[in-house]
Each structure stands twice: as C-alpha cells, then as structure tokens.
C-alpha cells in the first residue's frame, strides 16, 4: 500500500469495510480475553502483481510477468511477511481457563 497511494482508495471504497493491522487485531483479541500464542503474516501474491499494480493501477492476482520466476516471487513474499506488510494476518489464540 505504501508503493501505490491509490491502492487505499480502491480497496477502502470497494472491497473492504474494515482494515486491521497487527496492533488492532491483537488489541481486539486481548480485550476479548484471549491469550495471543502467535501472530503470523502470509502474503498470497507475487512480485508480478505488485509491478502490474504500479504500472496499470489495478490488481492482477496470480498473473506472472515474463522474467519474474518463483525465486523472485518467493523473495518478495518473504520480505512482505517478515516486515508485516502482507495481505493476510493470522492470530493463533487461546482462551484462558477460568
């Protein structure tokens, strides 16, 4: 989202009603009395999708550009996951016994 400012406008108004980040999800979980076991980031789209977003201002899903191989996609996905910039966040929670 930081690479393409118009991304916010597209998704906020059309596809999603709410956005959550690590902090907001963990806050919701702790306020609901859950214990956070693990927070994990998963990114489902490769480098080609990002480059095509920048070029054409629209998503391309799993489309692959010539010259972008699985290694490049894997690096890009890993980078986004490691830095918490992925498109999906999973929380593993436990409800404490009372």
KETIMAR-81314 format. One record per residue: z, y, x of N, C-alpha, C in turn; residue number from 1. Coordinates in steps of 0.05 Angstrom, whole numbers, plus 5000, padded with zeros to 4 digits. Each point is the difference from the previous one (the first is absolute). Example, Ala and Ser with C-alpha at 12.3 -4.5 7.8 and 13.67 -1.06 7.14 Angstrom:
<rs>
+------+--------+-------+------+---------+--------+------+--------+-------+-----+
!  nup ! nnorth ! neast ! caup ! canorth ! caeast !  cup ! cnorth ! ceast !   i !
+------+--------+-------+------+---------+--------+------+--------+-------+-----+
! 5156 !   4886 !  5264 ! 5000 !    5024 !   4982 ! 5000 !   5024 !  5018 !   1 !
! 4986 !   5021 !  4993 ! 5001 !    5024 !   5016 ! 5014 !   5022 !  4985 !   2 !
+------+--------+-------+------+---------+--------+------+--------+-------+-----+
</rs>
This chain:
<rs>
+------+--------+-------+------+---------+--------+------+--------+-------+-----+
!  nup ! nnorth ! neast ! caup ! canorth ! caeast !  cup ! cnorth ! ceast !   i !
+------+--------+-------+------+---------+--------+------+--------+-------+-----+
! 5000 !   4976 !  5016 ! 5000 !    5024 !   4984 ! 5000 !   5025 !  5017 !   1 !
! 5011 !   4998 !  5024 ! 5001 !    5024 !   5017 ! 4973 !   5007 !  5012 !   2 !
! 4981 !   4980 !  5002 ! 4974 !    5005 !   5010 ! 4981 !   5014 !  4981 !   3 !
! 5005 !   4997 !  4974 ! 4982 !    5010 !   4979 ! 5016 !   5013 !  4978 !   4 !
! 5004 !   5026 !  5001 ! 5016 !    5014 !   4979 ! 4991 !   4994 !  4971 !   5 !
! 4975 !   4996 !  4995 ! 4991 !    4996 !   4973 ! 5009 !   4973 !  4989 !   6 !
! 5009 !   4982 !  5018 ! 5011 !    4974 !   4992 ! 5022 !   5003 !  4979 !   7 !
! 5018 !   5019 !  5005 ! 5023 !    5005 !   4982 ! 4989 !   5007 !  4972 !   8 !
! 4981 !   5018 !  4998 ! 4990 !    5008 !   4974 ! 4987 !   4977 !  4985 !   9 !
! 4984 !   4984 !  5014 ! 4987 !    4977 !   4988 ! 5020 !   4980 !  4988 !  10 !
! 5019 !   4992 !  5016 ! 5018 !    4979 !   4991 ! 5022 !   5010 !  4982 !  11 !
! 5010 !   5024 !  5005 ! 5022 !    5010 !   4982 ! 4990 !   5004 !  4972 !  12 !
! 4977 !   5010 !  4996 ! 4991 !    5007 !   4974 ! 4987 !   4977 !  4985 !  13 !
! 4990 !   4980 !  5014 ! 4984 !    4980 !   4987 ! 5013 !   4972 !  5000 !  14 !
! 5010 !   4992 !  5022 ! 5007 !    4971 !   5003 ! 5030 !   4994 !  4997 !  15 !
! 5017 !   5018 !  5009 ! 5028 !    4994 !   5001 ! 5017 !   5022 !  4987 !  16 !
! 5020 !   4991 !  4985 ! 5018 !    5019 !   4987 ! 5022 !   5009 !  5018 !  17 !
! 5010 !   4982 !  5017 ! 5021 !    5006 !   5019 ! 4993 !   4990 !  5028 !  18 !
! 5012 !   5013 !  5020 ! 4997 !    4992 !   5027 ! 5028 !   4995 !  5011 !  19 !
! 5003 !   4979 !  5016 ! 5025 !    4994 !   5013 ! 4995 !   4996 !  5030 !  20 !
! 5020 !   5008 !  5016 ! 4999 !    4995 !   5028 ! 5025 !   4983 !  5007 !  21 !
! 5004 !   4994 !  5025 ! 5022 !    4983 !   5008 ! 5027 !   5012 !  4991 !  22 !
! 5003 !   5025 !  5004 ! 5025 !    5013 !   4993 ! 5005 !   4999 !  4969 !  23 !
! 4980 !   5007 !  4984 ! 5005 !    5000 !   4971 ! 5004 !   4972 !  4989 !  24 !
! 4986 !   4980 !  5011 ! 5005 !    4972 !   4991 ! 5027 !   4990 !  5008 !  25 !
! 5008 !   5006 !  5024 ! 5027 !    4991 !   5009 ! 5022 !   5015 !  4985 !  26 !
! 4996 !   5025 !  4993 ! 5019 !    5015 !   4984 ! 5003 !   4987 !  4972 !  27 !
! 4977 !   4994 !  4988 ! 5001 !    4987 !   4973 ! 5015 !   4973 !  5002 !  28 !
! 4994 !   4985 !  5020 ! 5013 !    4974 !   5003 ! 5030 !   5002 !  5004 !  29 !
! 5009 !   5018 !  5017 ! 5029 !    5003 !   5005 ! 5014 !   5012 !  4975 !  30 !
! 4987 !   5018 !  4986 ! 5012 !    5011 !   4976 ! 5002 !   4978 !  4978 !  31 !
! 4983 !   4980 !  5001 ! 5001 !    4978 !   4981 ! 5018 !   4978 !  5010 !  32 !
! 5015 !   5006 !  5021 ! 5020 !    4981 !   5012 ! 4988 !   4976 !  5014 !  33 !
! 4976 !   5003 !  5010 ! 4988 !    4978 !   5016 ! 5006 !   5005 !  5029 !  34 !
! 5002 !   4978 !  5015 ! 5002 !    5001 !   5029 ! 4972 !   4996 !  5011 !  35 !
! 4992 !   5018 !  5018 ! 4973 !    4998 !   5012 ! 5001 !   4980 !  5023 !  36 !
! 4984 !   4979 !  4998 ! 4999 !    4980 !   5021 ! 4978 !   5007 !  5020 !  37 !
! 4977 !   5009 !  4989 ! 4977 !    5006 !   5018 ! 4981 !   5018 !  4985 !  38 !
! 4988 !   5018 !  5015 ! 4978 !    5017 !   4990 ! 4976 !   4994 !  5017 !  39 !
! 4978 !   4994 !  4987 ! 4975 !    4992 !   5014 ! 4976 !   5016 !  4990 !  40 !
! 4983 !   5007 !  5018 ! 4976 !    5015 !   4993 ! 4976 !   4982 !  5004 !  41 !
! 4982 !   5000 !  4980 ! 4975 !    4984 !   5001 ! 4977 !   5019 !  4994 !  42 !
! 4979 !   4999 !  5016 ! 4976 !    5016 !   4994 ! 4977 !   4981 !  4995 !  43 !
! 4987 !   5004 !  4977 ! 4979 !    4981 !   4991 ! 4972 !   5007 !  5008 !  44 !
! 4995 !   5024 !  5010 ! 4973 !    5009 !   5005 ! 4995 !   5006 !  5029 !  45 !
! 4977 !   4994 !  5009 ! 4993 !    5003 !   5029 ! 4991 !   5028 !  5007 !  46 !
! 4993 !   5003 !  5026 ! 4991 !    5025 !   5011 ! 4975 !   5010 !  4986 !  47 !
! 4982 !   4982 !  4992 ! 4975 !    5009 !   4987 ! 5006 !   5016 !  4974 !  48 !
! 5020 !   4991 !  4985 ! 5007 !    5014 !   4975 ! 5009 !   5028 !  5007 !  49 !
! 5016 !   5004 !  5021 ! 5010 !    5026 !   5008 ! 4977 !   5018 !  5009 !  50 !
! 4982 !   4989 !  5016 ! 4978 !    5016 !   5010 ! 4981 !   5008 !  4977 !  51 !
! 4996 !   4982 !  4982 ! 4982 !    5007 !   4977 ! 5014 !   5020 !  4981 !  52 !
! 5027 !   4998 !  4997 ! 5014 !    5021 !   4985 ! 4995 !   5027 !  5013 !  53 !
! 5003 !   5002 !  5026 ! 4996 !    5025 !   5014 ! 4971 !   5011 !  4997 !  54 !
! 4981 !   4982 !  5000 ! 4972 !    5007 !   4998 ! 4991 !   5007 !  4972 !  55 !
! 5008 !   4983 !  4980 ! 4989 !    5002 !   4973 ! 5020 !   5009 !  4979 !  56 !
! 5025 !   5003 !  5008 ! 5021 !    5009 !   4982 ! 5005 !   4982 !  4976 !  57 !
! 4997 !   4974 !  5005 ! 5006 !    4981 !   4979 ! 5006 !   4973 !  5012 !  58 !
! 5015 !   4983 !  4986 ! 5008 !    4974 !   5012 ! 4976 !   4980 !  5001 !  59 !
! 5002 !   4982 !  5019 ! 4979 !    4980 !   5003 ! 5012 !   4971 !  5001 !  60 !
! 5026 !   4998 !  4996 ! 5013 !    4974 !   4999 ! 4996 !   4984 !  5026 !  61 !
! 4988 !   4976 !  4996 ! 4997 !    4982 !   5023 ! 4973 !   5002 !  5014 !  62 !
! 4985 !   5020 !  4993 ! 4974 !    5004 !   5013 ! 5004 !   5003 !  5030 !  63 !
! 4983 !   4987 !  5016 ! 5003 !    5001 !   5029 ! 4976 !   5014 !  5012 !  64 !
! 5005 !   5021 !  5017 ! 4979 !    5013 !   5014 ! 4991 !   4983 !  5024 !  65 !
! 4974 !   5002 !  5006 ! 4990 !    4986 !   5023 ! 5014 !   5010 !  5025 !  66 !
! 5009 !   4982 !  5017 ! 5013 !    5008 !   5025 ! 5031 !   5000 !  4997 !  67 !
! 5010 !   4998 !  4976 ! 5029 !    4998 !   4996 ! 5006 !   4971 !  4994 !  68 !
! 5013 !   4987 !  5019 ! 5005 !    4971 !   4997 ! 5029 !   4995 !  4992 !  69 !
! 5007 !   4975 !  4998 ! 5027 !    4992 !   4991 ! 5021 !   5010 !  5019 !  70 !
! 4994 !   5002 !  5026 ! 5019 !    5010 !   5020 ! 5007 !   5029 !  4994 !  71 !
! 4980 !   5016 !  4996 ! 5004 !    5029 !   4994 ! 5016 !   5003 !  4973 !  72 !
! 4992 !   4984 !  4980 ! 5014 !    5001 !   4974 ! 5029 !   4992 !  5004 !  73 !
! 5005 !   4979 !  5016 ! 5027 !    4990 !   5004 ! 5017 !   5021 !  5015 !  74 !
! 4988 !   5013 !  5020 ! 5015 !    5021 !   5014 ! 5007 !   5023 !  4981 !  75 !
! 4981 !   5009 !  4984 ! 5004 !    5022 !   4981 ! 5022 !   4993 !  4980 !  76 !
! 4998 !   4976 !  4988 ! 5021 !    4992 !   4981 ! 5027 !   4998 !  5013 !  77 !
! 5001 !   4988 !  5024 ! 5026 !    4998 !   5014 ! 5012 !   5027 !  5006 !  78 !
! 4983 !   5019 !  5009 ! 5009 !    5027 !   5006 ! 5012 !   5013 !  4975 !  79 !
! 4986 !   4998 !  4977 ! 5011 !    5012 !   4976 ! 5025 !   4987 !  4990 !  80 !
! 5002 !   4974 !  5003 ! 5024 !    4986 !   4992 ! 5023 !   5007 !  5019 !  81 !
! 4995 !   5001 !  5026 ! 5021 !    5006 !   5019 ! 5011 !   5028 !  4997 !  82 !
! 4983 !   5018 !  4991 ! 5009 !    5028 !   4997 ! 5007 !   5008 !  4972 !  83 !
! 5001 !   4980 !  4981 ! 5009 !    5005 !   4973 ! 4980 !   5016 !  4984 !  84 !
! 4974 !   4998 !  5007 ! 4979 !    5014 !   4985 ! 4982 !   4982 !  4983 !  85 !
! 5010 !   4976 !  4995 ! 4983 !    4981 !   4985 ! 4998 !   5007 !  4971 !  86 !
! 4982 !   4985 !  4986 ! 4996 !    5005 !   4972 ! 5020 !   4984 !  4983 !  87 !
! 5016 !   4982 !  5011 ! 5018 !    4984 !   4985 ! 5027 !   4998 !  5015 !  88 !
! 5022 !   5002 !  4985 ! 5026 !    4997 !   5012 ! 5015 !   4978 !  4984 !  89 !
! 5012 !   4981 !  5014 ! 5016 !    4979 !   4988 ! 5029 !   5003 !  5008 !  90 !
! 5017 !   4998 !  4980 ! 5029 !    4999 !   5007 ! 5010 !   4973 !  4992 !  91 !
! 5015 !   4987 !  5018 ! 5014 !    4975 !   4994 ! 5028 !   5009 !  4995 !  92 !
! 5010 !   4993 !  4976 ! 5026 !    5010 !   4990 ! 5018 !   4976 !  4993 !  93 !
! 5026 !   5006 !  5000 ! 5019 !    4980 !   4991 ! 5020 !   5015 !  4982 !  94 !
! 5006 !   4988 !  4978 ! 5021 !    5010 !   4982 ! 5026 !   4989 !  5009 !  95 !
! 5018 !   5017 !  5009 ! 5026 !    4990 !   5010 ! 5016 !   4986 !  4978 !  96 !
! 5015 !   4979 !  5007 ! 5017 !    4986 !   4981 ! 5024 !   5018 !  4994 !  97 !
! 5008 !   5000 !  4975 ! 5023 !    5017 !   4993 ! 5024 !   4983 !  4993 !  98 !
+------+--------+-------+------+---------+--------+------+--------+-------+-----+
</rs>
